Amino acid sequence: MTMVLDRPRVATRERRQIRLAWVARHSIAIALSVMFITPVAYLVLLSLMTSDQALTSDYWPNTWHPENYLRVFQTTPLPHYLLNTVLYAGTATVLTIASSVPAAYALAKLRFRGRNVLFLVVICVMMLPPQVVTVPLYLMWARYGLTGSLWPLILPALFGDAFCIFLLRQFLLTIPTEYLDAARVDGCGEWRTLLRVVLPMARPGIAAAGLFQFFFCWNDYYGPLLYTSENESSWTLTLGLASFRTVHHVDWNLVTAATVLAMAPLIIIFFFAQRAFVQGITLTGFKG
């Protein structure tokens, strides 16, 4: 009878030991997760407080105020800023990927004189601060009458992005050349080989590069400030949040609510695309 009664205790003790062992094996990951999640959680709690309680020693709302999010929509044209941001980020990402993939394919799989020099130029462009070319680019767009709109931010995507080209080139190096040779033997040209063979195999790398570019455009403040600050109808979320913070600098609960609304789409996108993103980043480091 004693042995029968001790079996549940033994099973409970074993389960507790398994849990403790799991926590010990993943202690670093758990600590890093807490470090990253805590600021976001505090930001959400802060957005649900009153303006008097915000930024005080209280970390938990005394009373919950979800209507703060509704007040954000009532006091600022947030949907319009969101539409501009989606237009800018989505269009620029599609154009960047469409122009960067052929360039990366040429640098990774085609043999021609000066290929290494061109790759070195791409790396140098990656290290070039955007402020260096700000004045000539602004004068050029102003001459064409495109300042005050999103076109100066979207049109350069037609010429690719140095970081995306580098990332995609590193990923394409992991694709065996035998697949490409087999397609060429079957009569495929370079464009058909790229579209029919390379692109289906390069989806993780393309997804990673696309997410990087989309996140950059979504969080871009310098570009919209430079080209669209004179026209509020073309403002993106970053400019809208900066203006909202200036107007409501004492209502930190509303400022954090607007920040949470701006962060939410990125978190949702990354949650659904994280597998392809991690796979693409991992495979880009296999070959140099």
C-alpha positions as YAML, in Angstrom:
chain: A
units: angstrom
residues:
- id: 1
  name: MET
  ca: [0.00, 0.00, 0.00]
- id: 2
  name: THR
  ca: [2.85, 2.37, 0.85]
- id: 3
  name: MET
  ca: [4.49, 1.74, -2.51]
- id: 4
  name: VAL
  ca: [1.22, 2.49, -4.31]
- id: 5
  name: LEU
  ca: [0.85, 5.77, -2.42]
- id: 6
  name: ASP
  ca: [4.47, 6.75, -3.12]
- id: 7
  name: ARG
  ca: [4.15, 6.32, -6.91]
- id: 8
  name: PRO
  ca: [2.28, 9.64, -7.44]
- id: 9
  name: ARG
  ca: [4.91, 11.39, -5.32]
- id: 10
  name: VAL
  ca: [7.72, 9.84, -7.33]
- id: 11
  name: ALA
  ca: [6.03, 10.80, -10.60]
- id: 12
  name: THR
  ca: [5.51, 14.37, -9.36]
- id: 13
  name: ARG
  ca: [9.14, 14.57, -8.28]
- id: 14
  name: GLU
  ca: [10.32, 13.28, -11.66]
- id: 15
  name: ARG
  ca: [8.18, 15.83, -13.52]
- id: 16
  name: ARG
  ca: [9.56, 18.60, -11.32]
- id: 17
  name: GLN
  ca: [13.12, 17.46, -12.03]
- id: 18
  name: ILE
  ca: [12.40, 17.39, -15.78]
- id: 19
  name: ARG
  ca: [11.06, 20.95, -15.62]
- id: 20
  name: LEU
  ca: [14.07, 22.15, -13.64]
- id: 21
  name: ALA
  ca: [16.44, 20.45, -16.08]
- id: 22
  name: TRP
  ca: [14.62, 22.10, -19.01]
- id: 23
  name: VAL
  ca: [14.89, 25.51, -17.33]
- id: 24
  name: ALA
  ca: [18.59, 24.95, -16.66]
- id: 25
  name: ARG
  ca: [19.29, 23.98, -20.30]
- id: 26
  name: HIS
  ca: [17.42, 27.01, -21.62]
- id: 27
  name: SER
  ca: [18.37, 29.48, -18.89]
- id: 28
  name: ILE
  ca: [20.26, 31.82, -21.24]
- id: 29
  name: ALA
  ca: [17.43, 31.85, -23.78]
- id: 30
  name: ILE
  ca: [14.88, 32.50, -21.01]
- id: 31
  name: ALA
  ca: [16.97, 35.37, -19.61]
- id: 32
  name: LEU
  ca: [17.34, 36.96, -23.05]
- id: 33
  name: SER
  ca: [13.62, 36.54, -23.71]
- id: 34
  name: VAL
  ca: [12.77, 38.29, -20.46]
- id: 35
  name: MET
  ca: [15.17, 41.12, -21.33]
- id: 36
  name: PHE
  ca: [13.49, 41.69, -24.69]
- id: 37
  name: ILE
  ca: [9.88, 41.14, -23.60]
- id: 38
  name: THR
  ca: [9.97, 43.29, -20.45]
- id: 39
  name: PRO
  ca: [10.28, 46.69, -22.22]
- id: 40
  name: VAL
  ca: [7.49, 45.78, -24.65]
- id: 41
  name: ALA
  ca: [5.25, 44.60, -21.82]
- id: 42
  name: TYR
  ca: [5.92, 47.78, -19.87]
- id: 43
  name: LEU
  ca: [5.11, 49.83, -22.98]
- id: 44
  name: VAL
  ca: [1.74, 48.10, -23.30]
- id: 45
  name: LEU
  ca: [0.98, 48.59, -19.59]
- id: 46
  name: LEU
  ca: [1.98, 52.24, -19.84]
- id: 47
  name: SER
  ca: [-0.43, 52.74, -22.74]
- id: 48
  name: LEU
  ca: [-3.29, 51.54, -20.55]
- id: 49
  name: MET
  ca: [-2.62, 53.95, -17.68]
- id: 50
  name: THR
  ca: [-3.90, 57.43, -17.01]
- id: 51
  name: SER
  ca: [-1.71, 60.42, -17.85]
- id: 52
  name: ASP
  ca: [-1.16, 61.06, -14.12]
- id: 53
  name: GLN
  ca: [0.07, 57.54, -13.43]
- id: 54
  name: ALA
  ca: [2.27, 57.23, -16.54]
- id: 55
  name: LEU
  ca: [6.04, 57.38, -15.91]
- id: 56
  name: THR
  ca: [5.57, 57.12, -12.14]
- id: 57
  name: SER
  ca: [6.89, 54.41, -9.85]
- id: 58
  name: ASP
  ca: [3.78, 52.30, -10.55]
- id: 59
  name: TYR
  ca: [4.42, 49.56, -13.07]
- id: 60
  name: TRP
  ca: [0.87, 48.22, -13.05]
- id: 61
  name: PRO
  ca: [-2.20, 50.29, -14.02]
- id: 62
  name: ASN
  ca: [-4.40, 51.25, -11.10]
- id: 63
  name: THR
  ca: [-7.29, 51.44, -13.55]
- id: 64
  name: TRP
  ca: [-7.32, 50.13, -17.09]
- id: 65
  name: HIS
  ca: [-7.97, 52.57, -19.92]
- id: 66
  name: PRO
  ca: [-8.14, 50.82, -23.31]
- id: 67
  name: GLU
  ca: [-9.91, 53.91, -24.63]
- id: 68
  name: ASN
  ca: [-6.45, 55.48, -24.94]
- id: 69
  name: TYR
  ca: [-6.11, 53.68, -28.27]
- id: 70
  name: LEU
  ca: [-9.41, 55.14, -29.43]
- id: 71
  name: ARG
  ca: [-8.24, 58.62, -28.43]
- id: 72
  name: VAL
  ca: [-5.15, 58.17, -30.60]
- id: 73
  name: PHE
  ca: [-7.34, 57.60, -33.65]
- id: 74
  name: GLN
  ca: [-9.49, 60.59, -32.69]
- id: 75
  name: THR
  ca: [-6.59, 63.02, -32.31]
- id: 76
  name: THR
  ca: [-4.37, 62.05, -35.25]
- id: 77
  name: PRO
  ca: [-4.92, 60.70, -38.80]
- id: 78
  name: LEU
  ca: [-3.15, 57.45, -37.93]
- id: 79
  name: PRO
  ca: [-4.87, 55.34, -40.65]
- id: 80
  name: HIS
  ca: [-3.64, 57.79, -43.30]
- id: 81
  name: TYR
  ca: [-0.09, 57.60, -41.95]
- id: 82
  name: LEU
  ca: [-0.39, 53.82, -41.90]
- id: 83
  name: LEU
  ca: [-1.55, 53.75, -45.53]
- id: 84
  name: ASN
  ca: [1.41, 55.89, -46.60]
- id: 85
  name: THR
  ca: [3.80, 53.66, -44.67]
- id: 86
  name: VAL
  ca: [2.39, 50.48, -46.20]
- id: 87
  name: LEU
  ca: [2.58, 52.07, -49.66]
- id: 88
  name: TYR
  ca: [6.18, 53.14, -49.13]
- id: 89
  name: ALA
  ca: [7.42, 49.97, -47.44]
- id: 90
  name: GLY
  ca: [5.52, 47.52, -49.64]
- id: 91
  name: THR
  ca: [6.34, 49.14, -52.99]
- id: 92
  name: ALA
  ca: [9.98, 49.78, -52.10]
- id: 93
  name: THR
  ca: [10.41, 46.20, -50.89]
- id: 94
  name: VAL
  ca: [8.94, 44.65, -54.03]
- id: 95
  name: LEU
  ca: [11.02, 46.87, -56.32]
- id: 96
  name: THR
  ca: [14.18, 46.29, -54.29]
- id: 97
  name: ILE
  ca: [13.83, 42.51, -54.38]
- id: 98
  name: ALA
  ca: [12.95, 42.54, -58.10]
- id: 99
  name: SER
  ca: [16.11, 44.51, -58.91]
- id: 100
  name: SER
  ca: [18.45, 42.92, -56.35]
- id: 101
  name: VAL
  ca: [17.83, 39.26, -57.23]
- id: 102
  name: PRO
  ca: [19.25, 39.48, -60.78]
- id: 103
  name: ALA
  ca: [22.27, 41.42, -59.53]
- id: 104
  name: ALA
  ca: [22.90, 38.89, -56.77]
- id: 105
  name: TYR
  ca: [22.48, 36.02, -59.24]
- id: 106
  name: ALA
  ca: [25.05, 37.55, -61.57]
- id: 107
  name: LEU
  ca: [27.55, 38.05, -58.74]
- id: 108
  name: ALA
  ca: [27.02, 34.54, -57.37]
- id: 109
  name: LYS
  ca: [26.62, 32.29, -60.41]
- id: 110
  name: LEU
  ca: [27.88, 34.03, -63.53]
- id: 111
  name: ARG
  ca: [31.56, 34.13, -64.50]
- id: 112
  name: PHE
  ca: [32.66, 37.41, -66.05]
- id: 113
  name: ARG
  ca: [35.61, 39.78, -65.83]
- id: 114
  name: GLY
  ca: [35.36, 42.30, -63.00]
- id: 115
  name: ARG
  ca: [32.88, 40.31, -60.94]
- id: 116
  name: ASN
  ca: [34.94, 40.56, -57.76]
- id: 117
  name: VAL
  ca: [35.47, 44.28, -58.33]
- id: 118
  name: LEU
  ca: [31.71, 44.81, -58.61]
- id: 119
  name: PHE
  ca: [31.16, 42.82, -55.43]
- id: 120
  name: LEU
  ca: [33.74, 45.02, -53.68]
- id: 121
  name: VAL
  ca: [31.84, 48.09, -54.91]
- id: 122
  name: VAL
  ca: [28.62, 46.69, -53.42]
- id: 123
  name: ILE
  ca: [30.35, 46.23, -50.06]
- id: 124
  name: CYS
  ca: [31.72, 49.78, -50.21]
- id: 125
  name: VAL
  ca: [28.24, 51.14, -50.95]
- id: 126
  name: MET
  ca: [26.95, 49.30, -47.86]
- id: 127
  name: MET
  ca: [29.42, 51.26, -45.73]
- id: 128
  name: LEU
  ca: [28.58, 54.61, -47.34]
- id: 129
  name: PRO
  ca: [26.47, 56.80, -44.99]
- id: 130
  name: PRO
  ca: [23.26, 58.02, -46.68]
- id: 131
  name: GLN
  ca: [23.98, 61.58, -45.51]
- id: 132
  name: VAL
  ca: [26.92, 61.76, -47.95]
- id: 133
  name: VAL
  ca: [24.62, 61.84, -51.00]
- id: 134
  name: THR
  ca: [21.71, 63.69, -49.38]
- id: 135
  name: VAL
  ca: [22.34, 67.12, -50.93]
- id: 136
  name: PRO
  ca: [22.81, 66.05, -54.60]
- id: 137
  name: LEU
  ca: [19.88, 63.62, -54.40]
- id: 138
  name: TYR
  ca: [17.59, 66.24, -52.86]
- id: 139
  name: LEU
  ca: [18.53, 68.75, -55.53]
- id: 140
  name: MET
  ca: [17.87, 66.19, -58.24]
- id: 141
  name: TRP
  ca: [14.42, 65.24, -56.90]
- id: 142
  name: ALA
  ca: [13.57, 68.92, -56.34]
- id: 143
  name: ARG
  ca: [14.49, 69.67, -59.96]
- id: 144
  name: TYR
  ca: [11.99, 67.04, -61.09]
- id: 145
  name: GLY
  ca: [9.34, 68.40, -58.70]
- id: 146
  name: LEU
  ca: [9.00, 65.17, -56.69]
- id: 147
  name: THR
  ca: [9.82, 66.51, -53.23]
- id: 148
  name: GLY
  ca: [6.87, 66.55, -50.88]
- id: 149
  name: SER
  ca: [5.86, 63.04, -52.00]
- id: 150
  name: LEU
  ca: [6.96, 59.44, -51.45]
- id: 151
  name: TRP
  ca: [8.44, 59.06, -54.94]
- id: 152
  name: PRO
  ca: [12.01, 60.04, -53.93]
- id: 153
  name: LEU
  ca: [11.87, 57.16, -51.45]
- id: 154
  name: ILE
  ca: [10.32, 54.59, -53.79]
- id: 155
  name: LEU
  ca: [12.07, 55.18, -57.13]
- id: 156
  name: PRO
  ca: [15.63, 54.45, -55.87]
- id: 157
  name: ALA
  ca: [14.44, 50.91, -55.10]
- id: 158
  name: LEU
  ca: [14.43, 50.27, -58.86]
- id: 159
  name: PHE
  ca: [18.24, 50.17, -58.68]
- id: 160
  name: GLY
  ca: [18.45, 47.63, -55.87]
- id: 161
  name: ASP
  ca: [19.91, 47.82, -52.41]
- id: 162
  name: ALA
  ca: [23.51, 47.01, -51.54]
- id: 163
  name: PHE
  ca: [22.67, 45.07, -48.39]
- id: 164
  name: CYS
  ca: [19.97, 43.02, -50.14]
- id: 165
  name: ILE
  ca: [22.33, 42.24, -53.01]
- id: 166
  name: PHE
  ca: [25.01, 41.13, -50.56]
- id: 167
  name: LEU
  ca: [22.58, 39.00, -48.54]
- id: 168
  name: LEU
  ca: [21.04, 37.35, -51.59]
- id: 169
  name: ARG
  ca: [24.44, 36.76, -53.16]
- id: 170
  name: GLN
  ca: [25.59, 34.91, -50.05]
- id: 171
  name: PHE
  ca: [22.44, 32.80, -50.09]
- id: 172
  name: LEU
  ca: [22.66, 31.97, -53.79]
- id: 173
  name: LEU
  ca: [26.18, 30.64, -53.24]
- id: 174
  name: THR
  ca: [24.60, 27.81, -51.21]
- id: 175
  name: ILE
  ca: [22.59, 26.60, -54.23]
- id: 176
  name: PRO
  ca: [24.51, 23.82, -56.03]
- id: 177
  name: THR
  ca: [25.69, 24.86, -59.49]
- id: 178
  name: GLU
  ca: [24.72, 21.42, -60.84]
- id: 179
  name: TYR
  ca: [21.04, 22.42, -60.84]
- id: 180
  name: LEU
  ca: [21.83, 25.45, -62.98]
- id: 181
  name: ASP
  ca: [24.02, 23.43, -65.36]
- id: 182
  name: ALA
  ca: [21.23, 20.88, -65.79]
- id: 183
  name: ALA
  ca: [18.78, 23.65, -66.68]
- id: 184
  name: ARG
  ca: [21.21, 25.11, -69.20]
- id: 185
  name: VAL
  ca: [21.73, 21.69, -70.79]
- id: 186
  name: ASP
  ca: [17.93, 21.47, -71.21]
- id: 187
  name: GLY
  ca: [18.02, 24.71, -73.17]
- id: 188
  name: CYS
  ca: [17.18, 27.28, -70.50]
- id: 189
  name: GLY
  ca: [18.73, 30.71, -70.82]
- id: 190
  name: GLU
  ca: [20.00, 32.65, -67.84]
- id: 191
  name: TRP
  ca: [16.70, 34.46, -67.24]
- id: 192
  name: ARG
  ca: [14.68, 31.26, -67.47]
- id: 193
  name: THR
  ca: [17.16, 29.49, -65.19]
- id: 194
  name: LEU
  ca: [16.82, 32.32, -62.71]
- id: 195
  name: LEU
  ca: [13.02, 32.28, -62.79]
- id: 196
  name: ARG
  ca: [12.41, 28.53, -62.96]
- id: 197
  name: VAL
  ca: [15.29, 27.08, -60.92]
- id: 198
  name: VAL
  ca: [16.92, 29.70, -58.71]
- id: 199
  name: LEU
  ca: [13.90, 31.63, -57.42]
- id: 200
  name: PRO
  ca: [12.01, 28.58, -56.03]
- id: 201
  name: MET
  ca: [15.16, 27.45, -54.22]
- id: 202
  name: ALA
  ca: [16.00, 30.94, -52.96]
- id: 203
  name: ARG
  ca: [12.68, 31.68, -51.24]
- id: 204
  name: PRO
  ca: [14.12, 31.73, -47.69]
- id: 205
  name: GLY
  ca: [16.86, 34.16, -48.70]
- id: 206
  name: ILE
  ca: [14.41, 36.35, -50.60]
- id: 207
  name: ALA
  ca: [12.06, 36.33, -47.60]
- id: 208
  name: ALA
  ca: [14.89, 37.37, -45.27]
- id: 209
  name: ALA
  ca: [16.05, 40.17, -47.57]
- id: 210
  name: GLY
  ca: [12.46, 41.31, -48.08]
- id: 211
  name: LEU
  ca: [11.80, 41.44, -44.34]
- id: 212
  name: PHE
  ca: [14.97, 43.43, -43.74]
- id: 213
  name: GLN
  ca: [14.02, 45.93, -46.43]
- id: 214
  name: PHE
  ca: [10.39, 46.14, -45.27]
- id: 215
  name: PHE
  ca: [11.40, 46.73, -41.65]
- id: 216
  name: PHE
  ca: [13.92, 49.38, -42.71]
- id: 217
  name: CYS
  ca: [11.34, 51.27, -44.77]
- id: 218
  name: TRP
  ca: [8.71, 50.93, -42.03]
- id: 219
  name: ASN
  ca: [11.05, 52.42, -39.42]
- id: 220
  name: ASP
  ca: [12.67, 54.96, -41.75]
- id: 221
  name: TYR
  ca: [12.51, 58.47, -40.31]
- id: 222
  name: TYR
  ca: [15.33, 60.28, -42.08]
- id: 223
  name: GLY
  ca: [14.01, 59.78, -45.61]
- id: 224
  name: PRO
  ca: [10.37, 60.81, -44.98]
- id: 225
  name: LEU
  ca: [11.55, 63.76, -42.89]
- id: 226
  name: LEU
  ca: [13.80, 64.94, -45.71]
- id: 227
  name: TYR
  ca: [11.36, 64.59, -48.60]
- id: 228
  name: THR
  ca: [7.81, 64.73, -47.15]
- id: 229
  name: SER
  ca: [8.03, 67.02, -44.11]
- id: 230
  name: GLU
  ca: [6.55, 69.91, -46.09]
- id: 231
  name: ASN
  ca: [3.46, 67.89, -47.09]
- id: 232
  name: GLU
  ca: [1.55, 66.28, -44.20]
- id: 233
  name: SER
  ca: [-0.60, 64.22, -46.56]
- id: 234
  name: SER
  ca: [2.51, 62.17, -47.44]
- id: 235
  name: TRP
  ca: [3.72, 61.60, -43.88]
- id: 236
  name: THR
  ca: [4.52, 58.09, -42.71]
- id: 237
  name: LEU
  ca: [4.03, 56.61, -39.26]
- id: 238
  name: THR
  ca: [7.46, 57.72, -38.06]
- id: 239
  name: LEU
  ca: [6.79, 61.36, -38.87]
- id: 240
  name: GLY
  ca: [3.25, 61.09, -37.53]
- id: 241
  name: LEU
  ca: [4.50, 59.64, -34.24]
- id: 242
  name: ALA
  ca: [7.13, 62.38, -33.91]
- id: 243
  name: SER
  ca: [4.46, 65.06, -34.46]
- id: 244
  name: PHE
  ca: [2.08, 63.30, -32.07]
- id: 245
  name: ARG
  ca: [4.78, 63.15, -29.37]
- id: 246
  name: THR
  ca: [5.42, 66.88, -29.80]
- id: 247
  name: VAL
  ca: [1.76, 67.74, -29.37]
- id: 248
  name: HIS
  ca: [1.09, 65.28, -26.53]
- id: 249
  name: HIS
  ca: [4.48, 65.39, -24.80]
- id: 250
  name: VAL
  ca: [2.82, 65.29, -21.35]
- id: 251
  name: ASP
  ca: [0.33, 62.51, -22.22]
- id: 252
  name: TRP
  ca: [2.78, 59.63, -22.28]
- id: 253
  name: ASN
  ca: [-0.02, 57.10, -22.10]
- id: 254
  name: LEU
  ca: [-1.29, 58.31, -25.47]
- id: 255
  name: VAL
  ca: [2.22, 58.47, -26.93]
- id: 256
  name: THR
  ca: [2.92, 54.87, -25.91]
- id: 257
  name: ALA
  ca: [-0.49, 53.77, -27.22]
- id: 258
  name: ALA
  ca: [0.38, 55.26, -30.61]
- id: 259
  name: THR
  ca: [3.78, 53.55, -30.45]
- id: 260
  name: VAL
  ca: [2.17, 50.17, -29.74]
- id: 261
  name: LEU
  ca: [-0.16, 50.64, -32.70]
- id: 262
  name: ALA
  ca: [2.83, 51.40, -34.93]
- id: 263
  name: MET
  ca: [4.75, 48.35, -33.65]
- id: 264
  name: ALA
  ca: [1.89, 45.86, -33.90]
- id: 265
  name: PRO
  ca: [2.02, 45.24, -37.69]
- id: 266
  name: LEU
  ca: [5.75, 44.51, -37.60]
- id: 267
  name: ILE
  ca: [5.36, 42.06, -34.72]
- id: 268
  name: ILE
  ca: [2.53, 40.26, -36.53]
- id: 269
  name: ILE
  ca: [4.48, 40.06, -39.79]
- id: 270
  name: PHE
  ca: [7.60, 38.73, -38.09]
- id: 271
  name: PHE
  ca: [5.56, 36.20, -36.09]
- id: 272
  name: PHE
  ca: [4.23, 34.59, -39.26]
- id: 273
  name: ALA
  ca: [7.46, 34.90, -41.28]
- id: 274
  name: GLN
  ca: [10.04, 34.08, -38.63]
- id: 275
  name: ARG
  ca: [10.75, 30.56, -39.91]
- id: 276
  name: ALA
  ca: [11.66, 31.74, -43.40]
- id: 277
  name: PHE
  ca: [13.54, 34.69, -41.93]
- id: 278
  name: VAL
  ca: [15.70, 32.55, -39.62]
- id: 279
  name: GLN
  ca: [16.32, 29.96, -42.33]
- id: 280
  name: GLY
  ca: [17.39, 32.63, -44.80]
- id: 281
  name: ILE
  ca: [19.76, 34.28, -42.33]
- id: 282
  name: THR
  ca: [21.25, 30.91, -41.31]
- id: 283
  name: LEU
  ca: [21.96, 29.71, -44.84]
- id: 284
  name: THR
  ca: [23.62, 32.94, -45.91]
- id: 285
  name: GLY
  ca: [26.60, 32.09, -43.72]
- id: 286
  name: PHE
  ca: [27.44, 28.68, -45.22]
- id: 287
  name: LYS
  ca: [29.73, 29.96, -47.97]
- id: 288
  name: GLY
  ca: [31.79, 33.09, -48.39]
...
